[in-house]
């Protein structure tokens, strides 16, 4: 699937349920087993495309705290 011919305006975009309204959010939309991600403050800006597997691996790592700032400071590599 190419982003060039994908219409993103009609998709079901959503933000995290714990998101606060400070404008520092991303939105995600599932499309054909893949995940699109965009900046919620720039709805017409760039969109990134990830495989469903990559997205689930990222979520699993985030839930364990792998990307928490205090942990990142102690690690040399992710």
Secondary structure by P-SEA (a helix, b strand, c coil): ccccccccccccccccccccccccbbbbbbcccbbbbbcccccccbbbbbcaaaaaaaaaaaaaccccaaaaaacccc
